[in-house]
Amino acid sequence: MILAFLDELVALWAPLGALQSLAARAGLAAILGFVCALAFGPRLLRYLNGKQVIETTDCTDSEQLNTINRSKPKTPTMGGIMIVGAVLAAGVICGDLSNSYVLLAILSTVGYGLIGMIDDWVKLTHPGKKGLQAATKAGLQILIAAALAFVVTRIFQKQPVPELLWLHVPFSDLAIDLSGLGGLPHMLFVMVVVIGTSNAVNLTDGMDGLAPGALIVAAVAMAAVSFAVGRAESLQLDLLYVPRAQEMTVFCAGMAGATLGFLWFNAPPALVFMGDTGSLPLGSLLGYVAVVTKHELVLFIIGGVFVLEAFSVMTQVGYFKFSGGKRVLRCAPLHHHYQFGGMPETRIVVRFWILGALFAAAGLASLAVQ
C-alpha cells in the first residue's frame, strides 16, 4: 500500500524514493507492528478484563500443574488479537500487495487466526471444554494449509526453476524432487510444514513470555533468509533464487515488531496470554515463509525450540501409550518438565530464549554452506 502512495510523492520529492527500498519498508514494518501492538494493547486488556475473558488454566490432566496454575493471578487470554492485528497492519501498509506471496501470507494469518479465535472462544464460553473438537480443528487447519499449498505449488510450477519444487537439505547439496504427480508430494509437504509449525508454536505457548520471545528470534532469522533468497541473484549469493520472495522480509519484520509489542504485556508476570488466537497464525506464518523461501528444513533448525517442545509431547504421548502408563518426562511440553523439577519459570523462559538464539544462529550458518 505504501508503495502506491510513495509513487505519487516521489514525483514531488525524489529523496522519498529511498523509503521504497525493501530494507526501509522492513524497518518501518517492524516499528509499525510494535507501535500498533503497544497502542492497541491497553484498550484490548481493558476490554478482555471487563468481559472476564479468562482462560481456566487449572483444569489440566496434571494435578501438580493445576496446583501451580492456581497460585497465579487470573489472566485474560485472546491477546493474540493484538499481534495478528499489528502484523496485518504492518504487512498491508508496508508490503507489496501486487505480490502473490504477500496475499497468501495475509490468507494464512487471517485463516489460522480465525481458527485460534474460535478455539479460544469455545474454551471460554463452554466450561469443561478444551476448545474445538480435535477433528474439527484439524480439518480447518488442513483446509487452509491445502489452499496455501495448492497456490504456492502452482506459482512455483510456472517459474523456469524446477528446483523450487525440490526439498533442499541444509549443510549439504542433497535435494529431493517433490514435483511428481503434478506437484502433489510438494503440496503435501507444504501442508505438513504449515500445520506442524502452527501446532509446535501453540505447544510452546505455556509460560509467560516463552513463545513470544522464541517467535521474535525466529522471525528475525527468517527475515534474513527471505532477504537473502529473494536477492540471491542480484547479490550473487550461492543460494536458490526465489523471485519476489524478498517481500516476506517485510512480513517477518512486522511479525517480530508486533510480537515484541505483545511481549511488553506478556513478560512475566503476564498481563495477558496470546492464546490460540495468536500462536496458531504466527506459527502458520513462520511455516509459510519457510515454504516460500525454500528453507523448510532450515526453519526446523531456526525454530529448534518449537521442535523440541513438539517432539517432547509426541515422545511423552507415544511412550505413555506403549509402555502402559510410564512417562519419559515429568510433564510435557518440555518447559513443564523443568518447572516440575523446581526450576523458576523466569529462568526456564530466558534459557529457552537463549536456546532459540543459538538455534537461529545455526540455521543462518547453513546459508553459508549451500
PyMOL commands that set and color helices and strands:
alter all, ss='L'
color gray80, all
select helices_A, chain A and resi 2-10+14-20+22-50+63-70+80-94+100-125+134-157+162-165+180-204+210-230+245-266+275-292+296-302+304-322+334-340+345-369
alter helices_A, ss='H'
color red, helices_A
select strands_A, chain A and resi 166-168+175-177
alter strands_A, ss='S'
color yellow, strands_A
deselect
rebuild
show_as cartoon
